[in-house]
Amino acid sequence: MKISALSRAPWRTLSAVALACCISLACVSAIAQSDNDSGRRRGQQAADQSANPTPAAAPDKNAAKTDNTDYNKLPPLPPDAHVEQSIVIDGKKLTYTVTVGTLPVRDEQGKTAGELVYTAYTVDAPDRPVTFAVNGGPGASSVYLNFGAIGPKHLDSIGNEGASPSDRPTLSDNPGTWLDFTDLVFLDPIGTGFSRSLVAPDETRKLFYTTEPDIHYLSRAIYDWLVNNDRLTSRKYLVGESYGGFRGPRITYYLQSQLGVAMNGVVLISPYLNPTLEQNGDLSPLPWLVTLPSITAANLERQGKLTPEAMRDVIDYDLGTYLTTLIKGTSDPAATDAMIQKVTQMTGLDPEFVKYSGGRLETGAYLREVHREQGKLGSVYDSNVTSFDPFPYAPRQEANDPILAAIIAPTTTAMVNFVTHTVGWKVDARYNALSYDVAQNWDRDESLRRGSVTELRQAVAADPRLRVMIVHGWNDLSCPFMGSVLTVNQMPVMGDPTRVSVHEFPGGHMFYTRESSRVALRKDVMAMYEKH
């Protein structure tokens, strides 16, 4: 596979960016990418937040009759709703239909165990590809990819430095949308958005909040949408952000090998792809190789010096002198001293901080240190996006992540208003842009901890026409770009060496919150779609 450690697109104007999806965020996810296992090097904060209960679910005539508790008190979800809208892209008017609808999720006995809500944007034209989008978390809805990245509407002023939770959410036409070259279907996993379980909590965790069942029901939802909409023969693509990037290769391979539906291409945005890279930082240099370039990128951006050429030098040092010095350890004090001086210069951090860190920059400590003089914290999704630290003297960070703290309110308000008012899907339920209940109840099993590289390799090997694009923001410390570069560099070349590629853009986990990076992503993705 041909790997680009830097974006292949021309350099774009720099400006301040932000987030995820998790949250990706989205993301964003949404946004949020937050596996906060003890001492993990990327310092994820989202899993530390308090749980919010998911609303009770509506009864279904096919649901099991054995549960005597009150899980099914709310009214049923409304029928599918549609509205026609238009957008001007590159000077051309495009008319499209927005659909908010539901897909039943069934258990092994065929009974409806949940209802998955989706938002689809379709254009009445022949031979249109269709792209399915899912965010991460686990616990993030797809609003981040929808209103943040690739949908026809963009939510302004989210995920960037200075954004406020009380900012009025304003939707505008998105110049970075993919809708002119593909239909778009945004899926909200069970427990996120308006999607909900119809079974008791223990059964919900078993059916929906664990790795393999999650992949299976989301894959089946894609299959069902294709069948219901007579689109099985369309070209098909999948985009996943953060933990959605973990889902992406697994869904692709499961559809390909089990459900008989082959994806033409996959786009993984800031993916949680290979968590094993973080292991054993006391011995392995890999955790530090992964984070140093992103920390340096943030410093270069603060100085107005972030360019592809500058990052090429950073990566060369990271994979050269820095790597060999870490491996030498204490056996070469002179090399260690020189490395600490170099890391200090690259990152702009206090020399004493770098010295006593041994040049090994733990993410959580870095995020408290980088803006300490201003009394602020940096976000794990983009350390140049900050908020005031309400507990500056605590031994560890106690505040929410700056981006997560500011993004939930505007995304929730914008999506609920769009669904209920603009589309007219009148629902009596709360909307979970990021569900802490899902995050805290998720089974972090061995299948999750091993990542999705195995499925990525198998899917690429099985289909010589499948293309995979992995995209990152340089400043992201929740899912650093070097993790994907290192991972893909170790993949065997299977046919065309450009079929799997890594691209980077200015910004963080949700680099697409800045327009220049969002438009650049659109350009690169469109080029991939045109190859089919």
C-alpha positions, 0 to 999 in steps of 0.5 A, spaced: 500 500 500 502 506 498 502 511 504 503 518 504 505 521 511 502 527 509 496 530 505 497 529 497 492 535 496 496 541 495 497 546 502 491 549 504 490 556 508 491 554 516 486 557 521 484 554 528 480 548 528 478 542 532 474 536 534 471 529 534 467 523 535 468 521 536 465 523 537 467 523 533 466 525 536 463 528 530 466 528 532 465 528 533 464 523 534 463 525 535 465 524 537 467 521 543 473 517 542 475 515 549 478 509 551 480 511 558 484 505 560 489 506 566 495 510 564 493 510 556 498 515 553 493 519 549 489 521 555 482 520 553 477 524 557 470 522 555 469 516 559 470 519 565 463 523 564 457 521 568 452 517 565 445 520 562 439 515 562 437 513 555 429 514 554 425 508 555 422 505 549 416 504 545 412 497 545 412 493 538 407 488 536 413 483 535 417 484 541 418 479 547 412 478 552 416 476 558 419 482 560 414 485 566 418 491 567 416 498 564 421 499 559 416 500 553 412 506 556 413 511 551 409 512 544 412 509 538 416 512 533 413 516 528 412 514 521 418 516 516 418 523 514 421 526 508 422 533 505 425 536 499 431 541 499 436 544 495 443 546 495 448 550 490 455 546 489 460 549 484 455 553 481 450 548 480 443 547 483 442 540 486 435 538 489 435 532 494 430 529 499 431 528 506 428 522 509 428 521 517 426 513 518 427 507 522 429 500 521 427 495 526 433 491 529 431 484 530 434 478 535 435 471 533 428 469 534 426 475 529 423 479 534 424 486 534 429 488 539 431 495 537 429 501 532 435 504 529 433 511 526 437 514 520 437 520 516 438 519 508 439 525 503 438 522 496 438 525 489 433 522 484 438 521 478 440 514 475 447 510 477 448 514 484 453 511 489 450 510 496 455 512 502 453 509 509 456 514 515 457 512 522 460 515 528 464 512 534 464 513 541 461 508 543 455 512 544 456 518 539 450 519 534 452 521 526 450 528 527 458 530 527 459 527 520 452 529 518 452 537 520 460 537 521 463 534 515 459 531 509 452 532 509 449 538 505 448 542 511 454 545 516 453 547 523 457 553 524 462 555 529 463 548 533 469 544 535 473 551 534 477 555 539 472 560 542 466 556 541 461 556 546 455 551 548 450 557 548 452 559 541 446 559 537 446 553 532 446 556 525 446 551 519 448 553 512 450 550 505 456 546 506 461 547 500 464 540 503 458 536 502 459 529 498 452 529 496 453 531 489 457 525 487 453 520 492 447 519 496 448 519 504 445 515 509 447 517 516 446 511 521 445 512 529 447 506 533 442 503 538 442 508 544 444 514 540 440 519 537 433 517 537 435 510 536 433 505 542 433 499 545 426 495 546 429 490 551 431 490 558 438 493 560 441 486 561 439 484 554 441 491 551 448 490 553 448 483 550 445 485 543 447 492 542 453 494 547 458 489 545 463 489 539 461 483 535 453 484 536 454 492 534 458 490 528 452 485 526 446 489 527 449 495 523 451 491 517 444 488 517 441 495 517 445 497 511 443 491 508 436 492 510 436 499 507 439 497 500 434 492 500 428 496 502 430 502 497 432 497 491 439 499 491 443 493 492 446 494 485 448 501 486 456 502 488 456 502 495 461 506 500 462 506 508 465 512 512 466 511 519 469 516 524 473 515 530 470 508 533 466 508 527 473 508 524 474 501 528 467 499 526 469 501 518 473 495 516 469 490 521 463 492 517 466 492 511 468 485 512 462 482 515 458 485 509 463 482 504 464 475 507 457 474 511 451 478 508 454 478 501 454 485 500 461 488 497 463 495 499 467 499 493 470 503 498 471 505 505 473 512 508 476 512 515 476 519 519 481 519 525 480 512 526 480 508 532 484 502 528 490 499 532 490 500 540 495 495 541 500 501 538 499 504 545 501 498 549 507 497 554 510 504 553 515 503 559 519 498 554 516 500 547 517 506 543 511 506 539 506 510 544 511 516 544 512 515 536 505 516 535 504 522 539 510 526 538 508 528 531 501 531 533 504 535 539 509 538 534 504 539 529 500 543 534 506 547 536 508 549 529 500 551 528 501 556 534 507 559 530 504 559 523 509 554 521 505 548 520 506 546 513 507 539 509 514 540 509 515 542 516 511 535 518 516 531 513 522 533 517 518 532 524 516 525 521 523 523 519 526 525 526 520 521 529 522 515 525 529 516 525 533 519 531 528 519 536 526 512 535 533 510 536 534 514 542 528 511 545 531 504 544 538 506 547 534 508 553 539 510 559 545 506 555 547 513 551 546 519 556 549 524 550 544 521 545 538 522 551 540 529 552 540 531 545 533 528 544 530 532 550 533 538 547 530 537 540 523 535 543 523 541 547 525 545 541 520 541 537 514 542 542 515 549 545 514 546 552 518 548 558 525 545 558 524 542 565 517 538 563 520 535 557 527 533 561 523 530 567 518 526 562 524 523 559 522 526 552 516 521 553 510 526 552 504 523 556 498 526 553 494 527 559 500 531 562 501 535 556 494 537 555 495 540 562 502 543 561 501 546 554 496 552 556 498 552 564 500 559 564 493 561 561 490 557 566 487 553 561 486 546 558 488 543 551 483 538 548 485 531 547 482 532 540 486 538 538 490 541 543 490 548 540 482 548 542 482 550 550 477 552 556 479 554 562 481 549 568 476 550 573 481 545 578 488 547 576 491 545 583 488 538 582 493 532 581 489 530 575 485 533 570 478 533 573 474 538 568 471 535 561 474 535 555 474 543 552 471 540 545 466 535 548 464 541 553 462 545 548 459 541 542 454 537 545 449 543 546 449 546 539 449 539 535 443 537 539 439 543 538 441 543 531 439 536 530 432 536 534 430 542 530 432 539 523 428 533 524 422 535 528 421 542 525 424 542 518 423 534 516 417 534 520 419 527 524 415 529 530 418 525 536 417 525 543 423 522 546 430 525 547 436 526 542 443 523 544 448 526 541 453 523 545 450 518 550 454 517 556 450 511 558 452 507 552 459 509 553 459 506 560 455 500 559 460 498 553 463 491 554 470 493 552 472 486 551 478 483 547 475 483 541 475 491 542 482 491 544 485 488 538 483 493 534 480 492 526 487 491 522 485 484 521 479 485 518 482 491 514 487 486 511 482 481 510 477 485 506 483 488 502 485 482 500 479 479 498 477 484 493 482 487 489 478 493 487 476 495 494 479 502 496 481 505 503 482 512 505 484 513 512 484 521 513 487 524 520 488 531 522 495 533 524 493 535 531 489 529 534 492 526 540 485 521 541 487 518 534 494 520 532 495 520 525 502 516 526 498 510 528 495 509 522 501 511 518 505 505 522 499 500 521 499 501 514 506 501 513 506 494 515 501 492 511 503 487 505 502 490 498 496 487 495 496 489 488 495 496 486 499 499 492 495 506 492 489 502 494 490 504 501 492 511 503 493 515 509 492 523 508 493 528 513 490 535 514 490 541 518 486 540 524 484 535 530 480 529 530 474 533 527 479 537 522 473 538 518 470 543 522 475 548 518 472 549 511 479 549 508 480 542 510 473 539 509 473 542 502 480 538 501 477 532 504 471 532 499 476 533 493 480 527 495 474 523 496 471 525 490 477 522 486 477 516 490 470 515 488 471 516 480 476 510 480 470 506 480 
